């Protein structure tokens, strides 16, 4: 039977296909349950919630705004998404995709590839970074904010780039790098340097070292680094093209294909392939040797989530109008674009939860754990994350392990991502609408487990 956290409880971790829940969040309890296995505890990070303005369309529908007594409290990431709804964006060539943005799986939380450092969007203009390796830091976290960083939609750590973080926002991409006493990060000429908050224990300070300006001040809503960390792909829902940046040179090359605004970009783990999806229901597979592509189209809505398998030969997709995932399998080695799209059924999403379909997905780098959030659901299952044991033999199949429940009042998962540092199993980090960023160790490889 799948593990189910009772209402009023909170999930702590997984131990061998059993998702452990408790009455409340506690570092002492986490230390007892999984700390002795991993050697550290991942304390939840609390951040401020916001009261977003009611969208113009909603004001017109309701007449007097929201009904009396209805809660409008959402976290900063929700506001960062909904803030668009107050702006009328008109384009001769492209439809207005503003109302579709909340359905897209923006990468709002990201783990450093090689270190226990997490970054997440904590407000329309604010990023929080927490370094769990800095034991003297306690529960302090660094806050990144500056004049250039407005309406944040997405962030991602730079691979093989030390402590360097890219943040997609209005008008371009902010590149932040850690500075230390006696080792100050180099700022690109012409870039206004801003400093984040100072860590009291180590003296680490985050410096804005570059701002990659987008075409026509477009809102950056998709980012993806090449695996070697040399190139950064960026795109906007306002444009049908995406840009490949040579970050060291600060030079961007636009790549155009199709008419719809871009919803998502994903570089493959090997760098051989590149995935780009659009709001019009089309998506493209590119091979990066000659940058040629193969177009695909969907009858199940547009792509709302995409994630590669560890070998870079399978793409797992979620669609806006489907309760079934799709998996694209490459039939030949790179640079061949010959591929097949196959369904991946998750029947419990509808039959067990009563939901209206899949919302967001995340697949860990081992390919063994799949996390899925879903739209709606009945009162018992609403706002949970389903965790699956995934298999690739050779087609993808998934077996439901159980559900994760967040802390606070009526928590809903806004964004989540995996960290793959530990041999015992990955970490799943979730930003909840109740104002907590929580990390859940999924432990199933430890020899010390009974």
NULOPA-709866 format. One line per 2 residues: number of its first residue (from 1); for each residue x, y, z of C-alpha. Coordinates in pm, 1 decimal. Layout:
BEGIN
NUM) X,Y,Z; ...
//
This chain:
BEGIN
1) 0.0,0.0,0.0; 128.1,350.5,-79.8
3) 235.0,561.0,219.8; -24.1,826.7,301.9
5) 37.0,1119.1,541.9; -274.0,1189.4,746.4
7) -416.3,1544.5,744.0; -238.5,1753.1,1005.0
9) 87.2,1558.3,970.7; 403.0,1649.9,777.2
11) 636.4,1426.7,577.3; 997.2,1386.2,698.0
13) 1169.5,1146.3,452.9; 1156.5,812.1,275.1
15) 1310.5,498.3,427.3; 1303.6,201.9,187.8
17) 977.0,284.6,4.9; 809.4,406.6,324.5
19) 743.3,781.1,348.2; 775.8,870.6,717.0
21) 543.0,1139.1,857.2; 530.2,1318.7,1192.3
23) 306.4,1564.9,1373.7; 538.9,1860.0,1312.2
25) 873.1,1964.4,1163.3; 1163.0,1909.7,1402.5
27) 1538.9,1904.7,1349.2; 1576.6,1667.2,1644.3
29) 1328.2,1428.3,1491.3; 1495.1,1452.1,1149.2
31) 1831.4,1385.2,1312.5; 1692.6,1071.7,1475.1
33) 1515.9,942.1,1163.6; 1766.5,1012.2,884.8
35) 2046.4,1231.2,1023.2; 2246.1,935.0,1149.9
37) 2236.1,784.9,799.1; 2329.9,1096.7,599.2
39) 2540.0,1268.5,864.3; 2345.7,1594.4,835.7
41) 1997.5,1742.3,866.5; 1826.0,1968.7,613.8
43) 1631.4,2221.9,818.1; 1327.9,2380.0,650.6
45) 1373.1,2739.1,534.5; 1087.4,2975.2,604.3
47) 1023.9,3275.0,382.3; 774.3,3556.1,372.0
49) 436.1,3509.6,208.8; 267.8,3780.1,6.2
51) -74.8,3921.6,-70.7; -73.3,3943.1,-451.7
53) -294.3,4191.3,-629.6; -611.5,4052.8,-787.2
55) -567.1,4019.1,-1166.0; -765.2,4265.2,-1375.4
57) -964.6,3986.3,-1541.2; -1061.1,3849.3,-1198.2
59) -1165.9,4193.3,-1076.8; -1393.9,4228.5,-1377.5
61) -1544.5,3885.3,-1317.5; -1603.9,3934.9,-946.8
63) -1702.3,4299.4,-958.3; -1571.5,4375.1,-610.2
65) -1255.9,4160.7,-620.5; -1231.6,3844.9,-412.6
67) -1526.8,3734.5,-200.8; -1510.3,3829.4,164.2
69) -1315.9,3580.7,374.3; -1136.8,3410.3,85.3
71) -767.4,3388.1,155.1; -540.5,3555.8,-99.0
73) -217.3,3460.9,71.7; 29.1,3302.8,-169.8
75) 402.8,3273.4,-152.7; 640.3,3494.5,-344.3
77) 680.6,3247.5,-628.6; 306.5,3251.3,-698.4
79) 310.8,3628.2,-699.9; 609.2,3628.6,-930.4
81) 400.4,3426.3,-1174.5; 72.1,3612.8,-1128.5
83) 218.8,3961.5,-1148.8; 201.6,3932.3,-1526.8
85) -176.5,3922.5,-1515.4; -186.8,4290.7,-1421.8
87) -9.9,4388.5,-1742.2; -171.5,4396.6,-2083.5
89) 82.3,4247.9,-2323.3; -15.0,4296.5,-2685.7
91) 167.8,4148.1,-2979.9; 85.8,4149.9,-3349.6
93) 256.8,3818.2,-3412.4; 225.5,3619.1,-3090.6
95) -79.1,3541.4,-2874.6; -91.7,3653.8,-2515.0
97) 35.9,3358.0,-2310.1; 16.0,3535.0,-1972.9
99) -279.5,3330.5,-1850.3; -96.8,3004.9,-1929.2
101) 212.8,3086.0,-1722.6; 90.4,2938.0,-1390.6
103) 68.8,2596.6,-1561.1; 437.1,2592.9,-1658.3
105) 691.9,2420.7,-1437.6; 931.0,2710.5,-1385.4
107) 1248.4,2601.7,-1210.5; 1194.1,2794.1,-888.7
109) 1426.8,2585.0,-671.0; 1772.5,2457.5,-766.8
111) 2048.1,2257.5,-596.6; 2416.4,2310.9,-669.0
113) 2544.2,2006.9,-862.6; 2837.5,1929.3,-634.6
115) 2760.7,2100.7,-305.0; 2481.8,2108.1,-46.9
117) 2373.5,2459.5,-145.3; 2013.8,2534.4,-238.0
119) 1869.6,2843.5,-406.4; 1501.5,2925.5,-449.1
121) 1275.6,3211.1,-554.6; 1135.4,3371.4,-239.4
123) 956.5,3671.0,-388.8; 904.0,3863.3,-712.5
125) 1251.5,4017.6,-686.9; 1427.2,3801.1,-428.6
127) 1632.0,3479.1,-419.4; 1734.5,3294.2,-101.6
129) 2050.0,3080.1,-84.9; 2121.0,2836.3,197.5
131) 2456.8,2660.3,234.9; 2404.9,2342.1,438.9
133) 2777.1,2260.9,428.6; 2852.2,2570.2,636.0
135) 2777.0,2419.1,977.2; 2863.9,2744.3,1154.8
137) 2602.1,2926.5,954.3; 2319.0,2785.5,1163.3
139) 1989.1,2876.8,1006.4; 2109.2,3193.5,837.8
141) 2059.9,3228.9,463.8; 2179.2,3477.2,204.2
143) 1930.8,3700.9,21.0; 1999.1,3813.2,-336.1
145) 1824.9,4125.3,-459.6; 1918.4,4416.3,-683.6
147) 1763.5,4675.1,-918.7; 1816.7,4456.9,-1225.9
149) 1646.2,4154.8,-1071.6; 1273.2,4211.3,-1122.1
151) 988.8,3961.6,-1171.9; 1198.7,3648.2,-1127.7
153) 1066.0,3338.8,-1305.0; 1346.7,3082.5,-1306.4
155) 1693.0,3010.5,-1167.0; 1963.0,2748.4,-1217.5
157) 2314.9,2682.7,-1085.6; 2595.5,2689.3,-1338.8
159) 2758.7,2345.2,-1386.1; 3134.9,2336.8,-1330.0
161) 3129.3,2707.2,-1252.7; 3213.0,2718.3,-882.1
163) 2939.5,2891.9,-688.7; 2763.5,3071.3,-973.2
165) 2385.8,3113.3,-1007.7; 2178.1,3236.0,-1302.6
167) 1846.1,3411.6,-1235.0; 1598.5,3478.2,-1517.8
169) 1397.6,3797.2,-1471.2; 1247.9,4095.6,-1652.0
171) 1491.5,4219.4,-1915.1; 1758.3,3951.2,-1888.7
173) 1959.4,3710.2,-1675.6; 2143.4,3800.8,-1354.4
175) 2465.1,3604.5,-1292.0; 2562.2,3589.9,-923.0
177) 2893.4,3451.3,-794.1; 3018.3,3390.2,-439.9
179) 3291.6,3624.4,-316.2; 3517.5,3557.0,-20.0
181) 3751.2,3773.7,188.2; 4063.6,3814.2,-24.4
183) 3896.1,3655.5,-328.3; 3641.5,3895.0,-477.0
185) 3442.4,3780.4,-780.9; 3529.9,3952.8,-1108.1
187) 3253.0,4178.0,-1244.4; 3211.3,4220.0,-1620.1
189) 3292.2,4569.5,-1742.1; 2978.2,4778.6,-1773.2
191) 2781.4,4569.8,-1523.9; 2657.2,4745.0,-1210.3
193) 2785.6,4538.0,-917.3; 2545.0,4450.4,-637.2
195) 2614.7,4256.8,-319.9; 2385.3,4010.3,-146.9
197) 2366.4,3971.9,230.4; 2684.5,3870.0,411.6
199) 2714.5,3530.6,581.1; 2823.2,3608.7,937.3
201) 3017.6,3283.5,976.0; 3234.4,3258.8,663.6
203) 3227.3,3610.0,521.4; 3081.8,3477.9,193.4
205) 2905.6,3745.6,-8.5; 2719.4,3701.1,-336.3
207) 2812.8,3948.1,-610.2; 2620.9,4030.9,-928.6
209) 2898.7,3978.4,-1183.4; 2700.5,4006.7,-1507.7
211) 2361.4,4090.7,-1652.7; 2282.3,3926.8,-1986.4
213) 2028.4,4163.3,-2138.6; 1741.3,4012.4,-2335.6
215) 1613.3,4139.6,-2668.7; 1358.0,4421.0,-2633.9
217) 1369.0,4390.4,-2255.1; 1179.5,4058.3,-2273.4
219) 1085.0,3867.5,-1962.8; 1313.6,3564.0,-1926.4
221) 1095.1,3266.6,-1833.4; 1317.1,2969.5,-1929.2
223) 1684.1,2888.4,-1861.3; 1905.7,2585.9,-1921.1
225) 2283.6,2542.0,-1889.3; 2490.3,2318.6,-2113.2
227) 2642.5,2036.2,-1904.1; 2993.3,2182.6,-1929.2
229) 2872.1,2520.3,-1801.8; 3002.6,2712.9,-2102.0
231) 2671.1,2799.1,-2265.8; 2343.3,2923.8,-2118.5
233) 2015.8,2901.2,-2311.8; 1748.9,3159.4,-2229.4
235) 1402.0,3227.2,-2367.8; 1083.6,3424.6,-2311.6
237) 717.6,3337.2,-2345.1; 698.3,3666.9,-2537.6
239) 923.2,3538.1,-2817.4; 943.1,3244.3,-3059.6
241) 1325.8,3240.3,-3049.9; 1571.7,3139.9,-2781.3
243) 1925.2,3263.5,-2720.3; 2245.0,3063.8,-2664.7
245) 2486.7,3270.3,-2454.9; 2862.8,3225.7,-2449.6
247) 2870.9,3341.6,-2089.2; 3246.3,3403.6,-2070.0
249) 3218.6,3644.6,-2363.6; 2876.1,3781.4,-2272.7
251) 2762.2,3721.8,-2632.0; 2421.9,3576.7,-2721.7
253) 2318.0,3406.9,-3047.3; 1942.2,3395.5,-3120.0
255) 1799.5,3074.2,-3267.7; 1458.9,3101.2,-3432.5
257) 1209.1,2829.9,-3519.6; 828.9,2829.6,-3523.2
259) 574.8,3091.0,-3416.1; 464.3,3017.0,-3059.8
261) 608.9,3173.2,-2746.5; 857.8,2944.8,-2569.2
263) 749.9,2772.7,-2247.7; 1050.9,2554.6,-2164.0
265) 1414.5,2474.0,-2246.2; 1608.5,2164.1,-2134.2
267) 1965.7,2071.9,-2229.8; 2036.4,1697.9,-2218.1
269) 2282.6,1569.6,-1952.4; 2533.1,1472.5,-2223.5
271) 2496.3,1797.9,-2417.0; 2416.1,1615.3,-2744.2
273) 2050.9,1718.5,-2750.2; 1840.7,2020.3,-2662.6
275) 1465.6,2035.6,-2598.2; 1248.9,2344.3,-2658.3
277) 870.8,2362.4,-2606.6; 619.5,2627.7,-2708.5
279) 277.8,2734.6,-2585.1; 112.7,2649.6,-2918.7
281) 154.2,2276.4,-2844.6; 463.6,2224.6,-3059.0
283) 805.0,2123.3,-2930.3; 1143.5,2068.1,-3091.7
285) 1429.4,1824.7,-3045.8; 1763.0,1974.7,-3146.9
287) 2096.7,1805.6,-3193.2; 2370.0,2043.6,-3086.9
289) 2641.0,1933.9,-3332.6; 2491.7,2127.8,-3625.5
291) 2188.5,2277.8,-3443.2; 1931.9,2113.6,-3663.8
293) 1592.5,2017.5,-3522.2; 1290.3,1796.0,-3560.9
295) 944.5,1944.1,-3488.7; 678.9,1760.4,-3289.8
297) 318.5,1850.2,-3209.5; 91.5,1752.8,-2922.7
299) -282.8,1688.0,-2911.4; -274.9,1694.7,-2529.4
301) -203.3,2065.3,-2481.5; 136.9,2228.1,-2444.2
303) 434.8,2089.9,-2251.2; 422.9,2196.7,-1885.1
305) 711.8,1983.4,-1759.1; 1014.8,1814.4,-1913.9
307) 1304.0,1617.4,-1765.3; 1582.7,1404.4,-1915.2
309) 1693.0,1060.5,-1802.1; 2052.8,1026.8,-1670.3
311) 2185.7,901.9,-2006.4; 2030.5,1182.7,-2210.0
313) 1843.1,939.6,-2435.4; 1488.3,977.4,-2297.4
315) 1279.2,1289.0,-2231.8; 985.6,1258.4,-1991.6
317) 708.5,1509.8,-2062.9; 394.8,1639.1,-1890.1
319) 119.3,1805.1,-2093.1; -136.1,2066.6,-1991.4
321) -433.9,1859.5,-2106.7; -335.4,1507.8,-2004.7
323) -316.9,1283.0,-1698.0; -64.2,1064.3,-1881.9
325) 305.5,1142.2,-1922.0; 489.0,1102.1,-2250.0
327) 840.0,962.3,-2298.2; 1050.1,1034.0,-2606.8
329) 1302.1,756.9,-2676.8; 1586.4,812.7,-2922.6
331) 1623.9,518.9,-3159.9; 1984.5,591.6,-3259.0
333) 2296.5,756.7,-3121.4; 2364.9,1130.9,-3159.4
335) 2332.5,1328.4,-3374.9; 2034.8,1124.0,-3500.3
337) 1693.9,1278.8,-3425.2; 1501.4,958.5,-3494.7
339) 1280.1,911.8,-3186.8; 947.7,770.7,-3067.5
341) 688.6,912.4,-2826.7; 534.8,657.4,-2586.7
343) 280.0,698.8,-2303.7; 369.2,656.6,-1934.8
345) 54.9,584.9,-1733.7; 13.7,704.4,-1375.3
347) -340.4,577.4,-1309.0; -344.2,667.3,-938.0
349) -324.7,1039.7,-1020.8; -689.5,1025.3,-1126.3
351) -832.4,714.0,-960.2; -683.7,767.2,-613.8
353) -657.1,1145.3,-576.1; -957.0,1259.2,-778.0
355) -739.9,1521.0,-950.0; -789.0,1685.5,-1289.0
357) -448.1,1585.8,-1423.6; -74.4,1622.9,-1380.4
359) 73.5,1957.2,-1279.8; 454.0,1936.9,-1240.0
361) 716.0,1661.2,-1252.3; 1075.0,1603.0,-1136.6
363) 1297.4,1300.3,-1208.8; 1612.8,1237.7,-1008.8
365) 1946.6,1181.0,-1183.4; 1954.0,808.8,-1102.4
367) 1621.9,767.7,-1281.4; 1477.4,582.6,-980.0
369) 1250.6,844.4,-821.3; 979.6,1045.3,-994.0
371) 789.8,1323.3,-813.8; 453.1,1440.0,-947.9
373) 217.3,1714.8,-837.9; -135.4,1728.1,-972.4
375) -421.1,1969.4,-1030.6; -699.0,1979.1,-775.5
377) -785.9,1654.7,-601.7; -1034.1,1570.8,-328.8
379) -1008.7,1716.2,21.6; -788.3,1434.3,150.2
381) -536.3,1427.5,-134.5; -531.7,1795.0,-234.9
383) -190.2,1966.4,-230.1; 21.8,1650.6,-197.7
385) 316.8,1528.4,-406.1; 309.6,1171.0,-535.9
387) 643.9,985.4,-528.4; 702.8,698.2,-771.3
389) 964.5,426.3,-799.9; 1068.7,456.9,-1166.1
391) 1215.5,183.5,-1384.7; 1372.8,190.2,-1733.9
393) 1373.5,-168.0,-1867.6; 1394.6,-36.0,-2139.5
395) 1061.1,146.4,-2137.6; 969.6,370.4,-1845.6
397) 730.8,235.7,-1582.7; 639.1,382.6,-1245.2
399) 513.1,229.9,-919.1; 351.7,457.9,-658.9
401) 541.5,467.8,-327.2; 329.8,726.6,-148.5
403) 263.0,1095.1,-91.0; 441.6,1393.1,63.0
405) 247.9,1647.8,268.5; 394.3,1991.1,337.6
407) 377.3,2211.5,648.9; 145.5,2500.6,728.6
409) -213.3,2577.6,633.7; -336.8,2413.2,312.9
411) 12.9,2377.9,163.6; 45.7,2334.6,-212.6
413) 369.9,2253.8,-396.5; 477.0,2551.9,-605.4
415) 812.2,2426.4,-729.1; 1031.2,2124.4,-655.5
417) 1364.7,1982.9,-764.0; 1603.9,1696.5,-689.9
419) 1958.1,1700.0,-550.1; 2161.3,1389.3,-631.3
421) 2463.8,1422.4,-404.8; 2403.4,1126.9,-171.9
423) 2465.3,761.7,-262.1; 2183.7,654.7,-27.7
425) 1925.5,829.6,-246.6; 1832.5,1174.8,-374.8
427) 1694.0,1475.3,-189.7; 1363.3,1625.3,-302.0
429) 1324.1,1994.0,-216.0; 983.4,2160.1,-233.3
431) 876.9,2523.6,-208.0; 531.9,2521.6,-46.5
433) 265.9,2790.0,-75.5; 262.8,2807.2,306.0
435) 604.9,2976.6,299.4; 843.2,2685.8,363.3
437) 1118.3,2534.2,149.5; 1153.1,2176.1,276.2
439) 1399.1,1902.7,181.1; 1302.9,1534.3,194.1
441) 1577.4,1267.7,178.4; 1456.6,965.7,-20.9
443) 1677.0,693.9,128.4; 1673.0,351.2,-34.7
445) 2037.5,259.8,-103.1; 2191.2,273.8,244.6
447) 2355.0,-49.9,370.8; 2293.8,67.3,729.9
449) 1917.4,39.2,685.7; 1753.3,-257.4,849.9
//
